[in-house]
């Protein structure tokens, strides 16, 4: 994610089209470890949401950063943002990511046990993989029960206590912490901390409707 959002604010490419690539509904969660995603219907509702994903990661020593150290002298943080639009119904998940100037720069559909994703040409090395953005959203929003089967197949688990989830690998190590500001997870920020890769994602829902 950290290189991810950098391209969205720094690179402008005009007159290019998105070229879709299809793959199975599996996402890498660790080296040589892939998890099968729950189905769109497993969310248990239809959903339309506009969200802002903010990624933060420690700055490299000696380099200028997009962020800055806080008043207590904590380590400087890089920060980038990606606006996304999420649509979910019983048969499909559709996801689109936009640049700071409003152009669509990545898109994804997930239906019939397949993912079709595309990224604007020239941004493949600077944007997150669309399926990883999808995984981050699904691991935070889909019910706990929807994840138990897929994760158990690789020896992982997702546990939840009140407004806090933990993603735990097959060695018992906490890979990620997910914290919710509100019981209705779409009304408050969601903070996703990936300890393994050293980044934090903040998901802010700007507006949504669901049935």
N, C-alpha and C positions, 0 to 999 in steps of 0.2 A: 504493500500500500504506500510506502513512503515515497518511492519514485513516482508513484501513481499520480498523485494529484498535482505534482509539479508540472507535468506537461500541460495540464488543463489550463493553467493560468499563464504559461509562458509561450506556447506555440500556437500560431494561427495558420491553419491550412484551409484554403478555399478551393471550391470546385472539385472536391474529391467525394467519392461515395463509399459507403460502408460495404465491405465484402463479407458475407456471412460464412462461418465455418461451423459445421455440425459435429457434435461429439456425444458420447454417452453421458448419462446423468450422474457422473462421478466427479468428485473434486478432491484434489490433493490437500491433505491436512498435515502431512509430515513427509519427509523423504521416503519414497516407496510405499506410502500409505494413502489409500484413496477411500473415501466414504461415498456411499450412494445417497443421494439427496432424498428426503421425504417427497411425497407427491404434492402438487399444488393444493389438492383437496384436503390434505392433512392439516392445513391452516384452520379449516373449519368455518371459514367465512369468505366472502368476497371483500376485497380491499383495494382502495385507490389512495395512494399517498405521495405527497411531494416531500422529499427529505433532503437534508444537507449533511453530507458525510465529511467530517473533519478528521484528518490524520495528523498525528503528532509523533515525532521520533527525535531522539537525542541528536544534537548537531555533532558533526565530526570535529575533533579538536583542531583549533587553528584556522577553521573556516568560518566565513561569514554565514549567517543563518537568516531565515525568514522570520524566526521568532527571536526572543531575547531572554536573557536570564532574568528571573524575578528579583524583587527587592531583597530577598534573603540570600541571593547569590547562587541559587540552584542552577543546575546545568541548563545551558541554552537549548531551546527546542525548535526544530523545524516544524512548520505547520502548512498544510495545504488543504483545499476544500474541493469537493465534487458534488454539485447538485444532481439529484437523481429523481426519477419518477418511477414508482412501483405500482403495478397493476396485477391483482391476483383474482382468479375465479376458480371454479372447481376443476377446470381442465388445463389452465395455463398460468404461468408467471411471465410477465413482461417487464423488463427493466431497461431504462435508458439513462445514460449519464451525459451531462452537458458541460461545455466549457464555460469559462467566466464571461464569454461574449455571447452565450446563448445557443451555440451550435451543438447539435448532437454529435458526440465523439465516441460513444460506445453504446451498443444495444445488445439485448439478449432476450430470447424467448425460451421457455422451458415447458415442454408439453410432450405427451406420448413417450415419456421416458427418454427424451433426448434434449440436449441443449444446443441451440443455434445462436452463436455469438459473433459479433463483429466489432472491430475497432477502426477508427478513421485511419487511413493509410498514413504512415509516417509517425504514428503515435504508439505503435505497439510496444516499444521499449520504455516508454515513459508513463504509460497508463497501467492501472491494475488489470489483471485478467478479469473479464466480465464475470466469469464463473466464481471467482474469489469474492467479488463484491456480492454476488448472489448468496454465496455460502454465509458470509458475515451477516447479511440481513436475515436469512432463514434461521440461523442458529440463535438469533436474538428474538425472533418473532414467532416461529412455529412452536406449538405446544411441546412440552417435555416428552410426552408419550410418542410423538411423531419421530423423535430422534433416537429413542432407546434401541429399536431394532437395527437401524443402519449402523449406529456406533458400536453396538455389541458385536457386530460381525468382524470388527477389527480390534476388539478388546478395549475400546474406549468407552467413556460414559459421560453423560451430562447430568449434573446434580443441581438441585435448586432448593434454596431456603429463602422464603419470603421474596424479596426483590433482588436476589443475587443468584447467578448461575456460575458454575465452574465446569470447564471442559477439561477432562482428565484423561491422560493417555494410558496405554496398556502397561506402563511401569508405575502408575500411581502418581505421576507428576502432573501438577496443575499447569496446563498449557495456556489457558485463558480464563480471565475473570470477566463476567458481564454483570453490570449493575444498572438497575432501573430506578429512575427518580420517582415514578408513580406506579400504582397498581395497574392502571390503564397504561400500557407500555408505549402507546402512541401519543400520550399527552406530556411526557417528560423526556429529557435526554436519556439516551442509552450509552453507557460508557463501556467499551470493549477493550480490554487490555490483553494483548498477546505477549506473554512473558517469553515465549520461545523466540519470537522474531523481534521483540523489543520495540513495539509500537503501540500506540493507543488510538482507537477510533471512537469518535463521538458522533452518534447518529441523532440528529434533531429532526423531528417530524414537523414540518411547517404547516401542513394541512392534510386532512384525510377524511375519508368516508368509508363506512363498511356496513355490511348487512349479514 
